[in-house]
Amino acid sequence: MKNITYLFSAIILLFVSSCQKLDTYDLPNETLKGKLTDASGNPFITEQPNGFQIRIIEDGSTQPRDFWGMADGQFNNTKIFKGNYKILPINGAFFPIKDTVKTEISGITTVDFKITPYLTVNASVVANGKNLVATYRINQAIGAGKISAARLLITKWNPNPGMNYSDKSILRDLSGVLDATIVQTDYVDQITGYVESGVTYYARVAVLSNNSLGKYNFSAVQKIVVP
């Protein structure tokens, strides 16, 4: 019986020892951060999630790792193994980056990218009585696809209106309008009879050009506080 007990104890010690050896591997704790801006240095405004991703590929590997960026064009990943990587932004409403960045990720590594959004939109949204009124103008990059739609997106309380989250939205179909006319036009859209006293609204305008990902470009979020 004692021999069996000793044998069982030895097995347990061997198992614990093996587990301890497995735990000696370094955890991924290097940081990659940065931002996406246009040629003028303006932040790339998008939504979260689904705005854009950063792709990293470690030297010697063919397996990419992707993570999501933030709505203001910034990105920050604190769980990366130290090593040399190829890095590029993907899956956003901007022209593909031709040249990837190659760098070592060690400690806190910052990499910024200049991108060209398909569209940019300047919008102002205000409360007018019981209505929310949006005034906006769309600008189109050379080579972007046909401008097909604009959407006014509204949320109550939540500061992150997007294509996957809005309490109220309206669509303007622009598919039958020449792009040359669109970019010279100040558009006004409104949601009527919606404003309530004591409610905070968040609004933005999303615009779509024909692109393979079906991604929208966005205006900055507007906060409307109704007393």
BELZIRA-V857986 format. One record per residue. N is the residue number from 1. OMEGA is omega in whole degrees, -180 to 180 (999 if undefined). Layout:
N_OMEGA / N_OMEGA
This chain:
1_179 / 2_180 / 3_178 / 4_179 / 5_179 / 6_-179 / 7_-180 / 8_179 / 9_-180 / 10_179 / 11_179 / 12_-180 / 13_179 / 14_180 / 15_179 / 16_179 / 17_179 / 18_179 / 19_-180 / 20_178 / 21_178 / 22_-177 / 23_-177 / 24_179 / 25_178 / 26_176 / 27_177 / 28_-177 / 29_173 / 30_-175 / 31_170 / 32_179 / 33_179 / 34_-178 / 35_174 / 36_177 / 37_176 / 38_-175 / 39_180 / 40_180 / 41_178 / 42_-179 / 43_175 / 44_-177 / 45_-179 / 46_178 / 47_176 / 48_1 / 49_173 / 50_180 / 51_176 / 52_177 / 53_170 / 54_179 / 55_175 / 56_178 / 57_-178 / 58_177 / 59_180 / 60_-179 / 61_174 / 62_-176 / 63_179 / 64_172 / 65_-177 / 66_172 / 67_-173 / 68_172 / 69_-177 / 70_-173 / 71_180 / 72_178 / 73_178 / 74_173 / 75_-175 / 76_178 / 77_-176 / 78_-176 / 79_-180 / 80_175 / 81_176 / 82_179 / 83_177 / 84_-172 / 85_162 / 86_-173 / 87_175 / 88_175 / 89_-178 / 90_170 / 91_175 / 92_-180 / 93_178 / 94_179 / 95_-179 / 96_176 / 97_-178 / 98_-175 / 99_176 / 100_174 / 101_175 / 102_-177 / 103_173 / 104_173 / 105_-178 / 106_-175 / 107_176 / 108_-178 / 109_-179 / 110_178 / 111_178 / 112_-180 / 113_169 / 114_-180 / 115_177 / 116_178 / 117_176 / 118_-178 / 119_166 / 120_-178 / 121_175 / 122_-173 / 123_172 / 124_-180 / 125_-178 / 126_173 / 127_177 / 128_-173 / 129_179 / 130_-174 / 131_169 / 132_-172 / 133_179 / 134_173 / 135_-175 / 136_175 / 137_-177 / 138_174 / 139_-174 / 140_176 / 141_177 / 142_178 / 143_178 / 144_-179 / 145_180 / 146_175 / 147_-171 / 148_-175 / 149_170 / 150_-180 / 151_170 / 152_-176 / 153_-178 / 154_169 / 155_171 / 156_174 / 157_-175 / 158_-175 / 159_-175 / 160_176 / 161_-180 / 162_-177 / 163_180 / 164_179 / 165_171 / 166_176 / 167_-178 / 168_177 / 169_173 / 170_-176 / 171_168 / 172_180 / 173_-179 / 174_-174 / 175_-179 / 176_-178 / 177_179 / 178_178 / 179_180 / 180_177 / 181_-177 / 182_-174 / 183_177 / 184_-174 / 185_169 / 186_-177 / 187_176 / 188_175 / 189_179 / 190_173 / 191_-171 / 192_174 / 193_-172 / 194_-172 / 195_177 / 196_178 / 197_176 / 198_-178 / 199_173 / 200_-180 / 201_173 / 202_-173 / 203_174 / 204_177 / 205_176 / 206_-179 / 207_-174 / 208_167 / 209_-179 / 210_177 / 211_-171 / 212_-178 / 213_-177 / 214_-176 / 215_177 / 216_165 / 217_-170 / 218_167 / 219_174 / 220_179 / 221_177 / 222_177 / 223_-179 / 224_-179 / 225_-179 / 226_-178 / 227_999
